[in-house]
């Protein structure tokens, strides 16, 4: 359980996991926290589940940042960095990153640049074609060499790790995707980074999801919190 006021993590990474939930009451309780632009964007979603996830994810982000900034969630202002990466408008040293998929949002907080990614594992998704297009030849070969039961999980672990790197550096999918490699340790799959100056840490986001966080500098301890607490 987190304290009401959080100090900016220096040697740690704080990762918050928020479930979108299924009730309209919960979604409506999140609306007042959003900015007018965010509320309008939420209303434009075609599907209710997408509106709910967006609303909860951005309400969670504002409420969580408010704990660190000792500010009102609705009054927090954001700006866009030179490469399109969101940041706090007030020039705070606090860094954050948000990712959401399925019914889950994951928010990472640190005092250095970072990126986080979460993906719902889809059992009917044909990942092999995506891997051949975006993975390196070495990674594709490593993926194919795994037992069939491990390949899907390995793909998602590798994909979220790559996405977290691109988000940490602010390059998005326009950047290179060769910063990680798949390693098989016995019967366990591990994804390792090969980028100097950055650290990759896998996250346990719960069953049915793969997630990873990347931070500038050396590896750091990750503390997991639930939102709302």
N, C-alpha and C positions, 0 to 999 in steps of 0.2 A: 504494500500500500504506500503510495507516495505521500509526502507531506503536502500541506496546502500550498506552501511557497517553495519552489524548487530553485536551487542554485545552479547556475550554468555549469555543466559538466566540463571539467578541465581534462582529467585523465580517463574519463569514461564516455560512453555513448549511452544516452537514454533512448530507448525505443518503446513507443506507446502503440498498443494494438486496440483498435476500436471496431466493434462489430456493428454493422448497419442496422441490425434488428429488423423486426417485421411489423411493428405497430405504427400506425399513423400518429398516435399521441407522441411517441418518441421523436419522430421526424419533425412534427410541428414544434416541439419544445426546442429543437435545434435552430429553427428559422430565425428567431430574433437575434441570434449571435452573428449571423451572416451580414455582410455589407449588402447594400441595395443591388450592386452589380452581381454579387454572388446569388442573391435570391432570384434575380431575373434569369441568370444562367441556369439555375436549377429548374425553373419553370419551363425552360425550353426543351428539356429532355423528353423524348418521345415515350420512353418506357418508365413506369413508376419505380422499378427497382433501381434504375440508373439515377433517377432524381433522388431517391432515398440515400443511396451510397454517396453521391456527391454532397448532399446536404450534411449528412453525419460526418463525413470525412473533413469537410472544411470547418464545421462547427467544432469538431474535436481539435483541429489544428489551432484555431483561435483560442479555445479554452485552455489548451495545454501551454501555448506560448504565454498566456496571461499569467500562469503560475510562475514562470521564470522572470517575467518583466514587471510583475506586480502592477498590472494594468487591467483595464476593462477589456474583455475579449472583443466586443463589438468595435472598440476604438483602435484596435491594432491596424496599422496600415502597412501595405506591402508595396514593393517596387520590383521591377524586372531588371536583372543584371545585364551586362553587355552581351551575353550569349543566351538570353532568354530565361535564365534561372531565377525563380522567385527568391526574394530576400526581404528582410525587414527594412522599411523605408527610413527608420530613424537612425540608421547607421550602427545599430547594435552589433556587438561582436558575436552574438548568438547565431548559430547556423542551424538550419532545419531542412528537412526534405520529406515529401509526402508521396506515398504510392497507394493505390487501391485496386482491388480486383475482387470480383465475385461479391461477397458480402463483408469484406474485410478491408480496413484502411490501416496502414502502418506509417507511423510518423517517427522520424529519427531526429534527435536533438544533440548537438555537440558544439564545442567552441572552435572547431576547425571545419573546413569544407568537407561535405559528406554527401552521400547519395544512398537511397534505399529503394529497393524494388520488391514487390510481392506479386505472385501470380497464382491464380487458382489452377490446380492440376486437372486438366480435362482428359478423361479417359478415352474419348473418341477423337482427340485432336491428332492429326497426322504430323507429328513433329519431325519426321525424318527429312521431309522436303525443306522445312525451315532451317534445320541444322545444316543441310548441304549448301544452302544459300548464304547463311550468315556465319557459320562456324568455319574455322580454319580446317585444312585437310587433315592436320594432325588430330584435331579435336573430333572430327567426323570419324576418323579411324578408331580413336579411343572409345567413342560412343558405340560404334558397331561391335567392338571387341567385348563389350560388357554382356553379361547374361541378359536375356530378353526382359526379365522381370525388373531389372535395374535401369534399363535404358530410358524410360519415360521420366523417372525421378531425376536421373543424371542430366537429362536435357533441361529440365526446369531449373535445377540447381545452377547449371552453367549459364542459362539464359538470364536468370535474375542477377547473377553475379556480374555478367557483362553490362546489363542495364544499370545496375547500381554504380558501376565505374563511370559509365557515360554520363549519368546524372550528377555524380560527384564532380566531374570535370566540366559539366555544363555543355557538353557537345551534343547530347542526344544521339539519335541514330545516324547523324551525319559523321560521327566519329568512328574510330577503328573499333572492331569487335574482337581483337585477338589478344586481350589482356589477361585472359584466364586460361587454365588448362584443366582437363578432366583427369583425375588420378583414381585408380582403383586400389584400395587398401584391403586386401583380402576380399570380403564380400561387401564392403562398404564403399560408397562413392564419395570422393572428396574433390572439391574444386579449389585449385590453388591460383594465386595471383602471380604475375611476373612483371609488375610495374613498380619500379623504384619510387619510393616516397609515398606510396599508398598502401593501405592495409584492407584486406577483405575478411569479413566475418560472416559466416552463415547465421541465419536466424531460425528459431523454431516458432513459426507463426500458427501452429496448430495443424491438425490433420486436414489433408486436402489442399495444402498451400506450400509453396516454396518461397523463400525470402532470403535476402542478403543485404548487408550494409557495408559501405566502403567509406573510410575516413582518411584524410591526409595524415601522414605520419606513421608512427609505430602502432602495432595492434593495441587495442584498448578493451577494457572490460565492458561488457554490454549489460545494462540493467533493463529488464522488461517490466513494463507497467500496463495495466488495463485502463481503458477509458470508456465510460466514466468509471472512476475508482469504486 
